[in-house]
C-alpha cells in the first residue's frame, strides 16, 4: 500500500525527517534553498487543506499521469516546475527558517486529523480523491526531503 500523509505513521515519518533539516542543507538537485523549499511545501499543503475548487473535467492525459505518478513511479520526477503561485525562489528569508519548519510540521500534523474531503483539483492529475491527495502530498514531501538529503 502506498504511503499516505492522511495516515499518522506517514505524517510522523515526514516530521522526523524534516527535524533533521537545517538552513545550511544544500539541494542535491534544483536551485531552491532549504528555506525556499519549506515555504513552497507550506504553500502547497495550505492550499490542499484549505481550498476547494469546482471540479474541472479530468483529461485522459491527466488520468494516465495520475496513475503513473501516484501508483507506478516510485518517486516524483526531479526538476518539475510547480504552479507559479507556489514558486518561492527569492521569496524566503533565511532568518525565518525555523518558523517555516514549525509551520511545515504543523501542516503535516493536520493531514491525519483532517475530517473533510480534500476537493482541490490537482493541476497535473485533475480531480483526485481525498485518499489520492494523501498519497500525492506524501510523495511531494518525500520528494523535497530527498532533495535535501533528509
N, CA, C and O atoms as a GROMACS GRO file, in nm:
protein
  600
    1UNK      N    1   0.085  -0.119   0.000
    1UNK     CA    2   0.000   0.000   0.000
    1UNK      C    3   0.089   0.125   0.000
    1UNK      O    4   0.192   0.128   0.067
    2UNK      N    5   0.049   0.225  -0.074
    2UNK     CA    6   0.124   0.350  -0.085
    2UNK      C    7   0.120   0.428   0.046
    2UNK      O    8   0.018   0.429   0.116
    3UNK      N    9   0.231   0.494   0.077
    3UNK     CA   10   0.233   0.581   0.196
    3UNK      C   11   0.140   0.699   0.170
    3UNK      O   12   0.133   0.751   0.059
    4UNK      N   13   0.069   0.739   0.274
    4UNK     CA   14  -0.036   0.837   0.261
    4UNK      C   15  -0.028   0.934   0.379
    4UNK      O   16  -0.032   0.891   0.494
    5UNK      N   17  -0.016   1.062   0.350
    5UNK     CA   18   0.000   1.162   0.455
    5UNK      C   19  -0.123   1.172   0.545
    5UNK      O   20  -0.116   1.233   0.652
    6UNK      N   21  -0.233   1.115   0.504
    6UNK     CA   22  -0.353   1.113   0.589
    6UNK      C   23  -0.340   1.011   0.702
    6UNK      O   24  -0.423   1.008   0.793
    7UNK      N   25  -0.239   0.928   0.696
    7UNK     CA   26  -0.212   0.828   0.800
    7UNK      C   27  -0.107   0.884   0.895
    7UNK      O   28  -0.005   0.937   0.852
    8UNK      N   29  -0.131   0.871   1.024
    8UNK     CA   30  -0.044   0.929   1.126
    8UNK      C   31   0.100   0.878   1.114
    8UNK      O   32   0.194   0.956   1.130
    9UNK      N   33   0.118   0.750   1.087
    9UNK     CA   34   0.253   0.694   1.078
    9UNK      C   35   0.334   0.762   0.967
    9UNK      O   36   0.452   0.791   0.985
   10UNK      N   37   0.270   0.786   0.854
   10UNK     CA   38   0.338   0.851   0.741
   10UNK      C   39   0.369   0.997   0.775
   10UNK      O   40   0.479   1.046   0.745
   11UNK      N   41   0.274   1.066   0.836
   11UNK     CA   42   0.297   1.205   0.876
   11UNK      C   43   0.411   1.213   0.978
   11UNK      O   44   0.498   1.300   0.967
   12UNK      N   45   0.410   1.123   1.075
   12UNK     CA   46   0.517   1.122   1.176
   12UNK      C   47   0.654   1.098   1.113
   12UNK      O   48   0.752   1.159   1.154
   13UNK      N   49   0.660   1.011   1.013
   13UNK     CA   50   0.785   0.982   0.946
   13UNK      C   51   0.838   1.107   0.873
   13UNK      O   52   0.958   1.135   0.876
   14UNK      N   53   0.750   1.180   0.807
   14UNK     CA   54   0.790   1.304   0.740
   14UNK      C   55   0.840   1.405   0.842
   14UNK      O   56   0.940   1.473   0.818
   15UNK      N   57   0.774   1.414   0.956
   15UNK     CA   58   0.814   1.510   1.060
   15UNK      C   59   0.951   1.475   1.117
   15UNK      O   60   1.033   1.564   1.138
   16UNK      N   61   0.976   1.348   1.142
   16UNK     CA   62   1.108   1.305   1.191
   16UNK      C   63   1.216   1.348   1.092
   16UNK      O   64   1.322   1.397   1.132
   17UNK      N   65   1.189   1.330   0.965
   17UNK     CA   66   1.287   1.366   0.862
   17UNK      C   67   1.310   1.516   0.856
   17UNK      O   68   1.424   1.561   0.848
   18UNK      N   69   1.202   1.597   0.859
   18UNK     CA   70   1.220   1.742   0.847
   18UNK      C   71   1.292   1.798   0.969
   18UNK      O   72   1.360   1.901   0.959
   19UNK      N   73   1.279   1.734   1.082
   19UNK     CA   74   1.350   1.780   1.202
   19UNK      C   75   1.502   1.771   1.184
   19UNK      O   76   1.577   1.839   1.254
   20UNK      N   77   1.546   1.688   1.090
   20UNK     CA   78   1.689   1.676   1.060
   20UNK      C   79   1.737   1.779   0.957
   20UNK      O   80   1.857   1.785   0.928
   21UNK      N   81   1.647   1.857   0.904
   21UNK     CA   82   1.682   1.958   0.804
   21UNK      C   83   1.731   2.085   0.873
   21UNK      O   84   1.671   2.132   0.970
   22UNK      N   85   1.839   2.140   0.821
   22UNK     CA   86   1.890   2.267   0.873
   22UNK      C   87   1.896   2.368   0.760
   22UNK      O   88   1.890   2.333   0.642
   23UNK      N   89   1.909   2.493   0.797
   23UNK     CA   90   1.915   2.602   0.699
   23UNK      C   91   2.037   2.588   0.608
   23UNK      O   92   2.038   2.642   0.498
   24UNK      N   93   2.138   2.516   0.653
   24UNK     CA   94   2.262   2.502   0.574
   24UNK      C   95   2.259   2.385   0.477
   24UNK      O   96   2.351   2.370   0.396
   25UNK      N   97   2.155   2.301   0.482
   25UNK     CA   98   2.147   2.190   0.387
   25UNK      C   99   2.141   2.244   0.244
   25UNK      O  100   2.072   2.342   0.215
   26UNK      N  101   2.216   2.179   0.158
   26UNK     CA  102   2.220   2.216   0.016
   26UNK      C  103   2.139   2.116  -0.066
   26UNK      O  104   2.137   1.997  -0.033
   27UNK      N  105   2.073   2.161  -0.172
   27UNK     CA  106   1.993   2.068  -0.253
   27UNK      C  107   2.082   1.975  -0.335
   27UNK      O  108   2.190   2.014  -0.381
   28UNK      N  109   2.036   1.854  -0.351
   28UNK     CA  110   2.106   1.758  -0.437
   28UNK      C  111   2.065   1.776  -0.582
   28UNK      O  112   2.131   1.725  -0.673
   29UNK      N  113   1.956   1.846  -0.604
   29UNK     CA  114   1.913   1.888  -0.738
   29UNK      C  115   1.830   2.014  -0.722
   29UNK      O  116   1.784   2.045  -0.612
   30UNK      N  117   1.812   2.086  -0.829
   30UNK     CA  118   1.733   2.209  -0.825
   30UNK      C  119   1.810   2.324  -0.762
   30UNK      O  120   1.927   2.310  -0.726
   31UNK      N  121   1.742   2.438  -0.750
   31UNK     CA  122   1.809   2.560  -0.704
   31UNK      C  123   1.749   2.620  -0.577
   31UNK      O  124   1.798   2.722  -0.529
   32UNK      N  125   1.645   2.560  -0.522
   32UNK     CA  126   1.585   2.615  -0.402
   32UNK      C  127   1.678   2.598  -0.282
   32UNK      O  128   1.754   2.502  -0.273
   33UNK      N  129   1.669   2.693  -0.191
   33UNK     CA  130   1.735   2.677  -0.062
   33UNK      C  131   1.641   2.596   0.027
   33UNK      O  132   1.526   2.572  -0.008
   34UNK      N  133   1.692   2.553   0.143
   34UNK     CA  134   1.607   2.479   0.238
   34UNK      C  135   1.488   2.565   0.281
   34UNK      O  136   1.377   2.514   0.295
   35UNK      N  137   1.510   2.692   0.302
   35UNK     CA  138   1.401   2.782   0.342
   35UNK      C  139   1.298   2.795   0.231
   35UNK      O  140   1.178   2.792   0.257
   36UNK      N  141   1.344   2.810   0.108
   36UNK     CA  142   1.252   2.821  -0.006
   36UNK      C  143   1.172   2.692  -0.023
   36UNK      O  144   1.054   2.697  -0.056
   37UNK      N  145   1.236   2.578  -0.001
   37UNK     CA  146   1.166   2.450  -0.012
   37UNK      C  147   1.056   2.440   0.092
   37UNK      O  148   0.944   2.399   0.060
   38UNK      N  149   1.086   2.476   0.217
   38UNK     CA  150   0.984   2.470   0.322
   38UNK      C  151   0.869   2.566   0.292
   38UNK      O  152   0.752   2.530   0.309
   39UNK      N  153   0.902   2.686   0.246
   39UNK     CA  154   0.798   2.783   0.211
   39UNK      C  155   0.710   2.728   0.098
   39UNK      O  156   0.588   2.743   0.101
   40UNK      N  157   0.772   2.665  -0.001
   40UNK     CA  158   0.700   2.603  -0.112
   40UNK      C  159   0.606   2.492  -0.062
   40UNK      O  160   0.488   2.490  -0.096
   41UNK      N  161   0.660   2.402   0.020
   41UNK     CA  162   0.579   2.292   0.073
   41UNK      C  163   0.463   2.345   0.157
   41UNK      O  164   0.351   2.294   0.148
   42UNK      N  165   0.489   2.446   0.238
   42UNK     CA  166   0.384   2.504   0.322
   42UNK      C  167   0.273   2.564   0.236
   42UNK      O  168   0.155   2.548   0.266
   43UNK      N  169   0.311   2.633   0.130
   43UNK     CA  170   0.213   2.693   0.039
   43UNK      C  171   0.125   2.585  -0.023
   43UNK      O  172   0.003   2.599  -0.028
   44UNK      N  173   0.187   2.478  -0.071
   44UNK     CA  174   0.112   2.369  -0.133
   44UNK      C  175   0.021   2.300  -0.032
   44UNK      O  176  -0.095   2.274  -0.061
   45UNK      N  177   0.074   2.271   0.087
   45UNK     CA  178  -0.006   2.198   0.186
   45UNK      C  179  -0.121   2.282   0.240
   45UNK      O  180  -0.230   2.229   0.264
   46UNK      N  181  -0.100   2.411   0.258
   46UNK     CA  182  -0.210   2.500   0.298
   46UNK      C  183  -0.321   2.496   0.194
   46UNK      O  184  -0.439   2.486   0.227
   47UNK      N  185  -0.281   2.502   0.067
   47UNK     CA  186  -0.381   2.502  -0.040
   47UNK      C  187  -0.458   2.370  -0.040
   47UNK      O  188  -0.580   2.371  -0.054
   48UNK      N  189  -0.390   2.258  -0.027
   48UNK     CA  190  -0.457   2.128  -0.026
   48UNK      C  191  -0.559   2.120   0.088
   48UNK      O  192  -0.672   2.075   0.068
   49UNK      N  193  -0.518   2.164   0.206
   49UNK     CA  194  -0.602   2.151   0.325
   49UNK      C  195  -0.714   2.254   0.332
   49UNK      O  196  -0.818   2.228   0.392
   50UNK      N  197  -0.694   2.371   0.272
   50UNK     CA  198  -0.787   2.482   0.296
   50UNK      C  199  -0.874   2.520   0.177
   50UNK      O  200  -0.980   2.580   0.196
   51UNK      N  201  -0.833   2.486   0.056
   51UNK     CA  202  -0.908   2.533  -0.060
   51UNK      C  203  -0.988   2.421  -0.124
   51UNK      O  204  -0.951   2.304  -0.118
   52UNK      N  205  -1.096   2.460  -0.185
   52UNK     CA  206  -1.167   2.367  -0.272
   52UNK      C  207  -1.199   2.443  -0.400
   52UNK      O  208  -1.237   2.560  -0.397
   53UNK      N  209  -1.184   2.376  -0.506
   53UNK     CA  210  -1.215   2.435  -0.636
   53UNK      C  211  -1.321   2.350  -0.701
   53UNK      O  212  -1.328   2.229  -0.679
   54UNK      N  213  -1.403   2.414  -0.781
   54UNK     CA  214  -1.500   2.337  -0.857
   54UNK      C  215  -1.428   2.239  -0.947
   54UNK      O  216  -1.321   2.268  -0.999
   55UNK      N  217  -1.488   2.125  -0.964
   55UNK     CA  218  -1.425   2.023  -1.047
   55UNK      C  219  -1.425   2.064  -1.193
   55UNK      O  220  -1.526   2.108  -1.248
   56UNK      N  221  -1.310   2.048  -1.255
   56UNK     CA  222  -1.297   2.061  -1.399
   56UNK      C  223  -1.298   1.920  -1.455
   56UNK      O  224  -1.269   1.824  -1.383
   57UNK      N  225  -1.331   1.906  -1.580
   57UNK     CA  226  -1.328   1.774  -1.640
   57UNK      C  227  -1.183   1.726  -1.647
   57UNK      O  228  -1.096   1.795  -1.700
   58UNK      N  229  -1.158   1.607  -1.594
   58UNK     CA  230  -1.025   1.549  -1.598
   58UNK      C  231  -0.999   1.495  -1.738
   58UNK      O  232  -1.078   1.418  -1.792
   59UNK      N  233  -0.888   1.536  -1.794
   59UNK     CA  234  -0.849   1.490  -1.927
   59UNK      C  235  -0.786   1.351  -1.917
   59UNK      O  236  -0.734   1.315  -1.811
   60UNK      N  237  -0.791   1.274  -2.022
   60UNK     CA  238  -0.734   1.139  -2.022
   60UNK      C  239  -0.585   1.145  -1.990
   60UNK      O  240  -0.533   1.057  -1.921
   61UNK      N  241  -0.515   1.246  -2.041
   61UNK     CA  242  -0.372   1.262  -2.013
   61UNK      C  243  -0.348   1.280  -1.862
   61UNK      O  244  -0.254   1.223  -1.808
   62UNK      N  245  -0.435   1.357  -1.795
   62UNK     CA  246  -0.422   1.377  -1.651
   62UNK      C  247  -0.448   1.246  -1.576
   62UNK      O  248  -0.377   1.213  -1.481
   63UNK      N  249  -0.548   1.173  -1.620
   63UNK     CA  250  -0.580   1.045  -1.556
   63UNK      C  251  -0.461   0.949  -1.567
   63UNK      O  252  -0.422   0.887  -1.468
   64UNK      N  253  -0.403   0.938  -1.686
   64UNK     CA  254  -0.289   0.848  -1.707
   64UNK      C  255  -0.167   0.894  -1.626
   64UNK      O  256  -0.097   0.812  -1.568
   65UNK      N  257  -0.142   1.025  -1.623
   65UNK     CA  258  -0.031   1.078  -1.545
   65UNK      C  259  -0.052   1.049  -1.397
   65UNK      O  260   0.044   1.015  -1.326
   66UNK      N  261  -0.176   1.062  -1.349
   66UNK     CA  262  -0.208   1.032  -1.209
   66UNK      C  263  -0.174   0.888  -1.175
   66UNK      O  264  -0.110   0.862  -1.073
   67UNK      N  265  -0.216   0.795  -1.259
   67UNK     CA  266  -0.190   0.653  -1.235
   67UNK      C  267  -0.039   0.628  -1.231
   67UNK      O  268   0.012   0.560  -1.142
   68UNK      N  269   0.032   0.684  -1.328
   68UNK     CA  270   0.177   0.667  -1.334
   68UNK      C  271   0.246   0.728  -1.212
   68UNK      O  272   0.326   0.662  -1.146
   69UNK      N  273   0.214   0.854  -1.181
   69UNK     CA  274   0.284   0.926  -1.074
   69UNK      C  275   0.249   0.876  -0.935
   69UNK      O  276   0.336   0.867  -0.848
   70UNK      N  277   0.122   0.844  -0.912
   70UNK     CA  278   0.081   0.806  -0.777
   70UNK      C  279   0.096   0.657  -0.748
   70UNK      O  280   0.121   0.618  -0.634
   71UNK      N  281   0.080   0.573  -0.850
   71UNK     CA  282   0.074   0.430  -0.825
   71UNK      C  283   0.186   0.347  -0.886
   71UNK      O  284   0.211   0.235  -0.840
   72UNK      N  285   0.254   0.398  -0.987
   72UNK     CA  286   0.356   0.317  -1.055
   72UNK      C  287   0.497   0.369  -1.027
   72UNK      O  288   0.582   0.293  -0.980
   73UNK      N  289   0.523   0.496  -1.054
   73UNK     CA  290   0.657   0.553  -1.034
   73UNK      C  291   0.690   0.556  -0.885
   73UNK      O  292   0.605   0.595  -0.804
   74UNK      N  293   0.811   0.517  -0.847
   74UNK     CA  294   0.845   0.517  -0.704
   74UNK      C  295   0.856   0.659  -0.646
   74UNK      O  296   0.827   0.680  -0.528
   75UNK      N  297   0.898   0.753  -0.728
   75UNK     CA  298   0.918   0.891  -0.681
   75UNK      C  299   0.874   0.989  -0.789
   75UNK      O  300   0.862   0.953  -0.906
   76UNK      N  301   0.850   1.112  -0.747
   76UNK     CA  302   0.822   1.217  -0.845
   76UNK      C  303   0.950   1.250  -0.920
   76UNK      O  304   1.060   1.242  -0.864
   77UNK      N  305   0.936   1.286  -1.045
   77UNK     CA  306   1.048   1.324  -1.131
   77UNK      C  307   1.113   1.452  -1.077
   77UNK      O  308   1.044   1.541  -1.027
   78UNK      N  309   1.244   1.460  -1.087
   78UNK     CA  310   1.318   1.577  -1.040
   78UNK      C  311   1.299   1.695  -1.136
   78UNK      O  312   1.278   1.676  -1.256
   79UNK      N  313   1.307   1.816  -1.080
   79UNK     CA  314   1.308   1.942  -1.155
   79UNK      C  315   1.178   1.972  -1.232
   79UNK      O  316   1.182   2.041  -1.334
   80UNK      N  317   1.066   1.921  -1.184
   80UNK     CA  318   0.938   1.956  -1.245
   80UNK      C  319   0.897   2.093  -1.191
   80UNK      O  320   0.910   2.118  -1.071
   81UNK      N  321   0.849   2.178  -1.277
   81UNK     CA  322   0.806   2.311  -1.235
   81UNK      C  323   0.669   2.305  -1.170
   81UNK      O  324   0.579   2.235  -1.217
   82UNK      N  325   0.653   2.379  -1.061
   82UNK     CA  326   0.523   2.387  -0.995
   82UNK      C  327   0.445   2.505  -1.052
   82UNK      O  328   0.496   2.582  -1.133
   83UNK      N  329   0.321   2.517  -1.006
   83UNK     CA  330   0.240   2.632  -1.046
   83UNK      C  331   0.308   2.760  -0.998
   83UNK      O  332   0.375   2.760  -0.895
   84UNK      N  333   0.292   2.867  -1.072
   84UNK     CA  334   0.356   2.994  -1.038
   84UNK      C  335   0.325   3.041  -0.896
   84UNK      O  336   0.410   3.100  -0.830
   85UNK      N  337   0.203   3.014  -0.849
   85UNK     CA  338   0.166   3.060  -0.714
   85UNK      C  339   0.248   2.992  -0.605
   85UNK      O  340   0.252   3.040  -0.492
   86UNK      N  341   0.315   2.881  -0.637
   86UNK     CA  342   0.397   2.810  -0.540
   86UNK      C  343   0.547   2.828  -0.562
   86UNK      O  344   0.628   2.765  -0.494
   87UNK      N  345   0.584   2.915  -0.656
   87UNK     CA  346   0.726   2.944  -0.676
   87UNK      C  347   0.774   3.030  -0.560
   87UNK      O  348   0.712   3.131  -0.527
   88UNK      N  349   0.884   2.990  -0.498
   88UNK     CA  350   0.933   3.062  -0.380
   88UNK      C  351   1.077   3.111  -0.397
   88UNK      O  352   1.136   3.164  -0.303
   89UNK      N  353   1.132   3.095  -0.516
   89UNK     CA  354   1.270   3.139  -0.538
   89UNK      C  355   1.282   3.288  -0.507
   89UNK      O  356   1.212   3.370  -0.565
   90UNK      N  357   1.372   3.322  -0.414
   90UNK     CA  358   1.395   3.460  -0.375
   90UNK      C  359   1.291   3.518  -0.281
   90UNK      O  360   1.296   3.637  -0.248
   91UNK      N  361   1.196   3.436  -0.236
   91UNK     CA  362   1.087   3.487  -0.150
   91UNK      C  363   1.101   3.445  -0.004
   91UNK      O  364   1.024   3.490   0.080
   92UNK      N  365   1.196   3.359   0.026
   92UNK     CA  366   1.212   3.310   0.164
   92UNK      C  367   1.328   3.380   0.232
   92UNK      O  368   1.435   3.399   0.173
   93UNK      N  369   1.306   3.418   0.355
   93UNK     CA  370   1.411   3.479   0.435
   93UNK      C  371   1.479   3.369   0.516
   93UNK      O  372   1.413   3.299   0.593
   94UNK      N  373   1.609   3.355   0.499
   94UNK     CA  374   1.684   3.251   0.571
   94UNK      C  375   1.669   3.265   0.722
   94UNK      O  376   1.678   3.166   0.795
   95UNK      N  377   1.647   3.387   0.770
   95UNK     CA  378   1.631   3.409   0.914
   95UNK      C  379   1.499   3.351   0.966
   95UNK      O  380   1.483   3.332   1.086
   96UNK      N  381   1.406   3.322   0.876
   96UNK     CA  382   1.277   3.267   0.914
   96UNK      C  383   1.270   3.115   0.899
   96UNK      O  384   1.162   3.058   0.904
   97UNK      N  385   1.385   3.050   0.881
   97UNK     CA  386   1.389   2.906   0.857
   97UNK      C  387   1.313   2.828   0.963
   97UNK      O  388   1.231   2.742   0.930
   98UNK      N  389   1.338   2.855   1.090
   98UNK     CA  390   1.274   2.779   1.198
   98UNK      C  391   1.123   2.801   1.197
   98UNK      O  392   1.046   2.710   1.227
   99UNK      N  393   1.080   2.921   1.164
   99UNK     CA  394   0.937   2.950   1.152
   99UNK      C  395   0.875   2.867   1.039
   99UNK      O  396   0.767   2.810   1.055
  100UNK      N  397   0.944   2.861   0.926
  100UNK     CA  398   0.895   2.780   0.813
  100UNK      C  399   0.889   2.632   0.852
  100UNK      O  400   0.794   2.562   0.817
  101UNK      N  401   0.991   2.587   0.924
  101UNK     CA  402   0.994   2.447   0.965
  101UNK      C  403   0.882   2.415   1.064
  101UNK      O  404   0.819   2.310   1.054
  102UNK      N  405   0.857   2.503   1.158
  102UNK     CA  406   0.748   2.483   1.254
  102UNK      C  407   0.613   2.479   1.183
  102UNK      O  408   0.527   2.398   1.217
  103UNK      N  409   0.595   2.568   1.084
  103UNK     CA  410   0.469   2.566   1.009
  103UNK      C  411   0.457   2.437   0.928
  103UNK      O  412   0.348   2.379   0.920
  104UNK      N  413   0.567   2.392   0.871
  104UNK     CA  414   0.568   2.266   0.796
  104UNK      C  415   0.518   2.153   0.886
  104UNK      O  416   0.430   2.076   0.848
  105UNK      N  417   0.575   2.144   1.006
  105UNK     CA  418   0.536   2.038   1.100
  105UNK      C  419   0.388   2.052   1.137
  105UNK      O  420   0.315   1.952   1.140
  106UNK      N  421   0.345   2.174   1.164
  106UNK     CA  422   0.204   2.196   1.197
  106UNK      C  423   0.113   2.148   1.085
  106UNK      O  424   0.015   2.078   1.111
  107UNK      N  425   0.143   2.184   0.961
  107UNK     CA  426   0.059   2.146   0.848
  107UNK      C  427   0.060   1.995   0.826
  107UNK      O  428  -0.044   1.937   0.796
  108UNK      N  429   0.176   1.931   0.840
  108UNK     CA  430   0.183   1.786   0.823
  108UNK      C  431   0.096   1.718   0.929
  108UNK      O  432   0.029   1.619   0.900
  109UNK      N  433   0.097   1.770   1.051
  109UNK     CA  434   0.013   1.714   1.157
  109UNK      C  435  -0.136   1.732   1.130
  109UNK      O  436  -0.218   1.659   1.186
  110UNK      N  437  -0.172   1.827   1.044
  110UNK     CA  438  -0.313   1.850   1.010
  110UNK      C  439  -0.369   1.741   0.919
  110UNK      O  440  -0.489   1.715   0.921
  111UNK      N  441  -0.285   1.678   0.839
  111UNK     CA  442  -0.335   1.579   0.743
  111UNK      C  443  -0.404   1.460   0.812
  111UNK      O  444  -0.518   1.428   0.775
  112UNK      N  445  -0.342   1.393   0.908
  112UNK     CA  446  -0.409   1.276   0.967
  112UNK      C  447  -0.536   1.307   1.046
  112UNK      O  448  -0.620   1.219   1.065
  113UNK      N  449  -0.550   1.429   1.093
  113UNK     CA  450  -0.669   1.463   1.171
  113UNK      C  451  -0.775   1.533   1.085
  113UNK      O  452  -0.882   1.570   1.135
  114UNK      N  453  -0.747   1.549   0.959
  114UNK     CA  454  -0.841   1.612   0.867
  114UNK      C  455  -0.969   1.528   0.858
  114UNK      O  456  -0.963   1.406   0.844
  115UNK      N  457  -1.083   1.594   0.867
  115UNK     CA  458  -1.211   1.521   0.861
  115UNK      C  459  -1.297   1.562   0.742
  115UNK      O  460  -1.406   1.506   0.723
  116UNK      N  461  -1.252   1.657   0.663
  116UNK     CA  462  -1.333   1.700   0.549
  116UNK      C  463  -1.270   1.652   0.418
  116UNK      O  464  -1.149   1.634   0.411
  117UNK      N  465  -1.352   1.632   0.316
  117UNK     CA  466  -1.297   1.589   0.186
  117UNK      C  467  -1.201   1.693   0.130
  117UNK      O  468  -1.224   1.814   0.141
  118UNK      N  469  -1.095   1.646   0.069
  118UNK     CA  470  -1.000   1.735   0.001
  118UNK      C  471  -1.045   1.739  -0.145
  118UNK      O  472  -1.033   1.640  -0.218
  119UNK      N  473  -1.096   1.853  -0.186
  119UNK     CA  474  -1.163   1.861  -0.317
  119UNK      C  475  -1.092   1.951  -0.417
  119UNK      O  476  -1.145   1.980  -0.524
  120UNK      N  477  -0.972   1.993  -0.383
  120UNK     CA  478  -0.895   2.075  -0.475
  120UNK      C  479  -0.863   1.992  -0.599
  120UNK      O  480  -0.823   1.876  -0.588
  121UNK      N  481  -0.880   2.050  -0.716
  121UNK     CA  482  -0.844   1.983  -0.839
  121UNK      C  483  -0.693   1.997  -0.858
  121UNK      O  484  -0.640   2.108  -0.853
  122UNK      N  485  -0.623   1.886  -0.879
  122UNK     CA  486  -0.477   1.889  -0.895
  122UNK      C  487  -0.442   1.940  -1.034
  122UNK      O  488  -0.504   1.898  -1.132
  123UNK      N  489  -0.344   2.031  -1.045
  123UNK     CA  490  -0.313   2.089  -1.176
  123UNK      C  491  -0.264   1.987  -1.279
  123UNK      O  492  -0.289   2.004  -1.398
  124UNK      N  493  -0.195   1.883  -1.235
  124UNK     CA  494  -0.143   1.783  -1.329
  124UNK      C  495  -0.229   1.658  -1.336
  124UNK      O  496  -0.236   1.594  -1.441
  125UNK      N  497  -0.295   1.621  -1.226
  125UNK     CA  498  -0.368   1.494  -1.217
  125UNK      C  499  -0.519   1.510  -1.232
  125UNK      O  500  -0.590   1.410  -1.241
  126UNK      N  501  -0.568   1.632  -1.234
  126UNK     CA  502  -0.713   1.654  -1.245
  126UNK      C  503  -0.782   1.631  -1.112
  126UNK      O  504  -0.725   1.657  -1.006
  127UNK      N  505  -0.904   1.583  -1.119
  127UNK     CA  506  -0.983   1.559  -0.999
  127UNK      C  507  -0.935   1.431  -0.932
  127UNK      O  508  -0.941   1.323  -0.991
  128UNK      N  509  -0.888   1.445  -0.809
  128UNK     CA  510  -0.841   1.327  -0.736
  128UNK      C  511  -0.915   1.318  -0.603
  128UNK      O  512  -0.964   1.418  -0.551
  129UNK      N  513  -0.922   1.198  -0.552
  129UNK     CA  514  -0.994   1.174  -0.427
  129UNK      C  515  -0.912   1.223  -0.307
  129UNK      O  516  -0.794   1.254  -0.320
  130UNK      N  517  -0.976   1.229  -0.193
  130UNK     CA  518  -0.906   1.265  -0.069
  130UNK      C  519  -0.792   1.167  -0.044
  130UNK      O  520  -0.682   1.208  -0.009
  131UNK      N  521  -0.818   1.039  -0.064
  131UNK     CA  522  -0.714   0.936  -0.046
  131UNK      C  523  -0.595   0.964  -0.138
  131UNK      O  524  -0.480   0.955  -0.096
  132UNK      N  525  -0.624   0.996  -0.264
  132UNK     CA  526  -0.515   1.024  -0.359
  132UNK      C  527  -0.442   1.151  -0.323
  132UNK      O  528  -0.321   1.162  -0.348
  133UNK      N  529  -0.511   1.250  -0.264
  133UNK     CA  530  -0.442   1.369  -0.216
  133UNK      C  531  -0.342   1.331  -0.107
  133UNK      O  532  -0.232   1.387  -0.102
  134UNK      N  533  -0.378   1.237  -0.022
  134UNK     CA  534  -0.285   1.192   0.082
  134UNK      C  535  -0.160   1.129   0.024
  134UNK      O  536  -0.049   1.151   0.073
  135UNK      N  537  -0.177   1.049  -0.081
  135UNK     CA  538  -0.062   0.988  -0.149
  135UNK      C  539   0.022   1.096  -0.216
  135UNK      O  540   0.144   1.098  -0.201
  136UNK      N  541  -0.043   1.185  -0.291
  136UNK     CA  542   0.029   1.290  -0.363
  136UNK      C  543   0.105   1.380  -0.266
  136UNK      O  544   0.220   1.416  -0.292
  137UNK      N  545   0.042   1.417  -0.155
  137UNK     CA  546   0.108   1.504  -0.058
  137UNK      C  547   0.228   1.434   0.005
  137UNK      O  548   0.333   1.496   0.024
  138UNK      N  549   0.213   1.305   0.037
  138UNK     CA  550   0.327   1.230   0.093
  138UNK      C  551   0.442   1.228  -0.008
  138UNK      O  552   0.557   1.256   0.027
  139UNK      N  553   0.412   1.192  -0.133
  139UNK     CA  554   0.517   1.183  -0.234
  139UNK      C  555   0.584   1.318  -0.259
  139UNK      O  556   0.704   1.325  -0.286
  140UNK      N  557   0.505   1.426  -0.250
  140UNK     CA  558   0.561   1.560  -0.270
  140UNK      C  559   0.657   1.595  -0.156
  140UNK      O  560   0.766   1.646  -0.180
  141UNK      N  561   0.616   1.567  -0.031
  141UNK     CA  562   0.704   1.597   0.083
  141UNK      C  563   0.828   1.509   0.079
  141UNK      O  564   0.939   1.557   0.105
  142UNK      N  565   0.812   1.382   0.047
  142UNK     CA  566   0.925   1.291   0.035
  142UNK      C  567   1.022   1.340  -0.073
  142UNK      O  568   1.143   1.336  -0.054
  143UNK      N  569   0.968   1.384  -0.184
  143UNK     CA  570   1.048   1.436  -0.295
  143UNK      C  571   1.140   1.549  -0.248
  143UNK      O  572   1.260   1.549  -0.276
  144UNK      N  573   1.082   1.645  -0.177
  144UNK     CA  574   1.163   1.760  -0.135
  144UNK      C  575   1.257   1.727  -0.019
  144UNK      O  576   1.364   1.786  -0.009
  145UNK      N  577   1.219   1.637   0.067
  145UNK     CA  578   1.312   1.597   0.174
  145UNK      C  579   1.430   1.518   0.115
  145UNK      O  580   1.544   1.536   0.158
  146UNK      N  581   1.403   1.433   0.017
  146UNK     CA  582   1.513   1.365  -0.053
  146UNK      C  583   1.600   1.466  -0.126
  146UNK      O  584   1.723   1.451  -0.131
  147UNK      N  585   1.539   1.570  -0.181
  147UNK     CA  586   1.614   1.675  -0.249
  147UNK      C  587   1.723   1.732  -0.158
  147UNK      O  588   1.830   1.768  -0.205
  148UNK      N  589   1.693   1.738  -0.029
  148UNK     CA  590   1.789   1.794   0.068
  148UNK      C  591   1.857   1.686   0.152
  148UNK      O  592   1.921   1.717   0.253
  149UNK      N  593   1.844   1.561   0.110
  149UNK     CA  594   1.918   1.454   0.174
  149UNK      C  595   1.872   1.416   0.313
  149UNK      O  596   1.948   1.359   0.391
  150UNK      N  597   1.745   1.446   0.346
  150UNK     CA  598   1.694   1.406   0.478
  150UNK      C  599   1.573   1.314   0.464
  150UNK      O  600   1.517   1.271   0.565
   0.00000   0.00000   0.00000
